[in-house]
Structure formats: structure tokens, C-alpha cells
């Protein structure tokens, strides 16, 4: 599990590996500007094979590369100093990428920028056959609100994004369920709104009558409070049960600790005091992708009185051992949704929490209402998570 | 005026001029990371003189430059391939900049990105002595909402940002005045919310009781509808009164045409139907910076029944000739606010609309309620416009 999950997560980080491949000669010449280009920019472009072609003026450079999907592709310079080249075909959906210019890793000046892999950088959209579900349509639209609130846990003003469904401000007697929706490692509170298209997915589902309208709260879950410096531990000492932070499956990284405090002590009370939500177990959901799924796992298992709807997208599962340890989780959780990209499931692997499909089947047979979704032909990528939200949103709060 | 305004606007575009200067040897070594760095990034840094120092790993490059304030500064490579260098002192406030790596103009991977000069690129913040007025504080906060609406003028779904003041959702009987607030050329609807800090300026003013709470609507005013291609005009024909678009002071650029339709026909009706605003002349304001100020000028002069409060920040003024031509403007406008950065006024200049200070004094003597504000020691830059909003917001809707 450790290898599996972290291998996947590292894929979204930027590879430092040397150039591995040149795109083959036969490239279909039907490139169109990417849908997430900066206004008026012709490059990067995408063709029907899913290849990414970019172009950059770097007249004095001697090596320029396109770095996408953990592979670097050499660009070729023309006589005017403009470098052009393309990648191998990429999976449908959204991918982070960058450009290398003589050893400098920089964003592509042609693309819009997204927060992922621990930095604001370039993103590209490979048109997906099912992209209609997150298309911008002339339907009633909700709002994506940037809000600020005081967190006493962190002793600071924090901000979050809150999606309110269409008509939220029209009928002041109506109250809504709430989903707390988490991003992945190296991402932040902007991920679901920007590359995740959470608002458009919800607007379209609600317009078609396929989802119960609900509020979505998106905060940055990579929270680490500033604390007084502790004395440095003896470098030779082995990490063991006597140290404060034992090395868990995540190598000692405190996966949900500080965020759990912000979420439970500050964010949920803020939302419930300031938005027209139904403030009870049955109308409170938590879900997340990758690290956010694992945080969802930890926090919902530890707080079975808080969340009745749980979604983990490419982020682990719930085992029989979990529900044996926490019988209230089984009792209270009315929906357990587990999903993965099909390419993540291509190779069988086990981990501390077991195989997600087998786990989910087991807890289903034990009586839980579960849903196991596999996103076709996608990996540990946003297309898997957009589809996961699309599926999850159609069944959440309907039980 | 033409030369003056466009000279200023071009300053915010990226200079293609060769390296002009190296920073002098005596640099005060008190650099701190910029407040608008990406999370965890140490560079770029700013020192107490206002110098910007940046650093980038580009081990195979032979020339790397920092490009800020229309000057390029050479960085110096160390033995590990890391380039470092700094600029001359910059004015207080926000500035766009970029990096050149062997002829490629790219964003600095260390900074956050902002839309200006026609692209998403790097920004830096030189701490200002008066930065407290846009600081994030533990006061009640409004919301910055991304909203979508259908524009029949452009036959498309457009989006805008709407600031709602603190408590907007608390008291559903309260209605608010509205300010339509425009960005400058090469900028977009994100400018006032991101680098302009409009929400924080308003939150702080409202907390101190210095401003009437109002709603701010921010749309992209660089609107050009897709139209059927017209036959190309004879290249030798002089542009004159017989052509459809005579060359005006802006060289024929249609400054407000399509945006005027979106604003008046689509955006204002959408806002007045969906937000609790007071939908009348006395509670409707328009303001903007630079090009947005000139659009404000054109649109409010042409629609004196629509806006009673008018603000032009580094974007022209209203002359006696204007109010003679449009007596309803003088009759209806209860506040005319004109502002500039002091460095913009350093050199006397005239233009088609005359000197802004003399103009404003003249219409004041003719009986209009005017306010003329000069931002100390700033140029055609965001610090002038933040201060302009701060001043404008304290007097608007109080007449």
C-alpha cells in the first residue's frame, strides 16, 4: 500500500529523470489550442491522440524540454529561436506539466496555472469523451465563494472556498447538506474549484435533477501549525513507540492531525453558524482524493458521530478490521464510496489497509451501504477524481 | 494625454529593451521572502530599499535576467548552477515582473502569479508604509464570489467576481448599493480581487465604520464579441468619418463598445435580479483604473441616468466640455472621484480630455461634488489604485 499509494502520488510530482523518449515520427496533425491556455495563446496544443505540443521562444537556449507524465521530451529549435515539440499520447483529462530551459524548470508561459505538485505550474487538458459532465452550460449556476474565518486552533485567519448551489440566496428558508471535500498531497484548497471543476459538475447534475443540492466546503488540509521548536532528536535513535510521532505507513508524516483540529473545532462550526446547512450527522459528508481520501479515512473513523457519508477517491478504503474497531462507523455511515482510476488497479497490490475492492466488498457484505467505482482508463489523476465526484454526488445524501 | 496615458500603460507591459543597469554594489542585506511567494519558497526576496532579489536554478544557462520596472538585471551564476541577483529599488506596492532564461521570458517559479500585461505572470510586493489598510485581519469578512451568468449580448455564459460585504447573508431584509469596478488594459476580472486586495480593503474599512457597506462587481471589460468577418478595408484608405470606427484618441481601439452592452444589458440586470441591491441611480457606482477609468468615463457620460457615483483612477477626468455636452451628468452625479499616482503627475501634460487636476477643479467650481486624490510616490501601479479604492470607498454612497 505504501509503495502503491506513494508511487502514484509521486507520479504527480515532477520527475527529475533524464530524457527518456522522443515522440515517434507519425504524429496526427490535428492539434488544437488547449482549453486551459492563457487568453489568446496558441500553444500548448493537443491532438486527437492526446499528444501535447508546446512552443517557446528561447533563442539563446541550447536545450529545451517538455516535461509531462514523468517523461521529458526534447523540443526542436527553428532558425528564429522558437522551440517546438510534442509528447507521447497522454490519458484523457487534466495533467500538470512544466518546461525545462537550459536546466531551469519553469511554467509554460502559454498555459494557465494550477496548484499541484507543491507549486503553481502549468496544466493541460486532454479532451475527454465524457467531458460534457463538467462543461460550462447555460444552466442555473451556483457560486464559488472565497471566505475567511478565524481559526482558534491555528490562531490565524484562514480562508476556504465554499460552493453554494444555484438558488441558495433565493429561498432563505431552505437548508442544505454539506460535503467537506479535500484535495491531494501537494495541492491546496483551489484544486477542486480549478482543475476539479467541482462547481460545474454540481451545476450540471443539479440542472438534470441527478443530485440533491448541497454545499461543498474546500479548505487546505496540508495544515501544520507553527509550534515552539522542540529539541532535535538524536539522529541515531530509531523512531519507535517512545517518540511522539511513530513512523506510520506514511513515514511519520502527521497526515490529519492539525487539519483535524481546524476542521472539527473551527471550520465546521464556522460553516454551521454562517451558512444555511442542516447541522447534523445525516447531512454531513466528508470526501477527498489521494491524501485527502486518507485524511477522510482517519477523521471519519475517529469521529463516527460526525459524518454519515464518506468518500475516498484513490485514497484507501475501509476494512473489516476498521469497522470492528469502530462499530459506530458501521452504524452511522449511510454511504461509503470508494473509487480508483482503472490504471491504479491494473497491478494487484496490498497495503496496511488491504485491497480496496476486497475491503469494500467485505464491509458491504457486513451490511454497509457501499459503492465502488472505477474510472475507465485513467490513473492517479484529476479525471479519475472529477468522475468520482460526479458519481458520488449522485448518491450522497439520498439514504 | 495620449502619450502620457499610453506611455504609462506600456510601463506595465514587458519591456523588450536590452539590459540597462546593474544594481550598485551597496545593497542592504536585510532581504525577506516576498509576501506573495508560493508556499514554502524562499525567493524572490525584498529588502528595506525595495530591491527585489531572485534566484533560479538553471545550471546549463548562460544568461539569466530579472525583468522588472522595464529594466533587465543580470543574475550571477554560482558553481552549482544557481543564478541570483537583484534589481534597483522599486516603489512601494505591487509590481509585475518576469525572468529571462537564455532568451525565454518565463514566470519566476518562486512567485505567485497574477494576470496583467496580457498574461499570467509573476508579481512582487514591496512592503508599503501604509499596507495596514489592506492587511488580512481578524475582523468580519465579506465574501468574494465567482458567479456565472448568461450574456445575451455575447450569447455566452460569462463569469464575474462579486464582493458581498460581511453579514450579507445574515440579514435578508437589508439591501446594498453596488459598485461596478473595472481593471486596466491587459488585466482581467481577477485583478481587483488578487493584486488589488479589494475585499480586504472593504472588510477593514467596514470594520472601522469608515465605509458604507456595498457590493462590488468585477467583470472582464476587455470584451470583443465574435462577429462575422467583415471585408478587409482598403489598406490605403485613410480612416475618417466615413468608416465605422474612426480613429479616436486610442487609435481606433473600441474602448467600451462591447463591454458597454454586456454591462448595461446583461450584467447589471443579472446583479439586480440576483443580489439584494438598491436598484436605482443613487445606489449605483462605476469606477475603474487606467483603461477601466476611461471606460467608466465613456459609459457614465453616455448613461447619466445610470450612475450617480463615478471614480476614475489614473484613467482620465471629466472636463467642462463634457458636462456642457451632457448636462444630466452634472445633474445626476453626486460624486466624481479622480485620482492619480504622484509620479504620473510629475510631468505636466495635456491630452484630449485636458489636465485632470484642472478639469476636476473646473467642474467642482461649476457645482459638482468632486474629489481629487494623489497617491504619494507611486506611478501607474496597483499601489495607486489600492489607495484610490481606499479613498473612494470612504466617500462613495454618502451623498
Interface residues (C-beta under 8 A of the other chain):
Chain A: X38 X39 X40 X56 X57 X58 X59 X60 X61 X62 X63 X64 X81 X99 X101 X102 X103 X104 X105 X106 X107 X109 X112 X113 X118 X119 X120 X121 X136 X137 X138 X141 X143 X144 X145 X146 X147 X148 X149 X150 X157 X169 X170 X172 X188 X193 X199 X203 X274 X275 X276
Chain B: X38 X39 X40 X56 X57 X58 X59 X60 X61 X62 X63 X64 X81 X99 X101 X102 X103 X104 X105 X106 X107 X109 X112 X113 X118 X119 X120 X121 X136 X137 X138 X141 X143 X144 X145 X146 X147 X148 X149 X150 X157 X169 X170 X172 X188 X193 X199 X203 X274 X275 X276
